[in-house]
Amino acid sequence: MECITRPPVVLIVDDEPDMLALLDYFVHKVAPTYDIVTVSDAESALSQLAYRTVPLMITDYLMPGMNGLQLTAAVKAASPTTYVIVATAYGLVEIEHGAHAQQVDMFLAKRDIPEHLEAVVRHVLRPAVVVRSDQLAQLAQRQYTAAGAPYSNTAAGLLRWVEERLTPEQQAGKTPT
């Protein structure tokens, strides 16, 4: 149950503090339910893989020590399902050839981050949201059964039981802020 006690994180790696803050801001806006971990070097990024599941990593290309491609190779060796975005302020053509060998999932020019990052983050993290919804449905089914299944033991009965427990705001699709 490591995923429950230590939820997945989006890992952001950049040696420029301003870029870390900007990426942190953008990702929090798109994925507010995820923990966002920011680190300034590749070694710190790799140490996070030992503690957390990382479905998405956004890394700078040019950093002291390991560059973004070298970091990607190490991340993919430890966690092949991690989706890796390499962002760079430098020309994409020069590094794109080596990227396929390192299994980089996407390149973004840093100037294009505001335009493209939201769609990519939503696409990459969407399957995890579906898994969480399934887990919540299973939990509701167990609670419903434990309550003696007061309605027919069907999806409609479960839905009726859950709806009776929702607040008016939840029923209207609004969540408290």
Secondary structure, 3 states (H helix, E strand, C coil): CHHHHCCCEEEEECCCHHHHHHHHHHHHHHCCCCEEEEECCHHHHHHHHCCCCCCEEEEECCCCCCCHHHHHHHHHHHCCCCEEEEEECCCHHHHHHHHCCCCCCEEEEHHHHHHHHHHHHHHHHHHHHHHHHHHHHHHHHHHHHHCCCCCCCCHHHHHHHHHHCCCHHHHCCCCCC
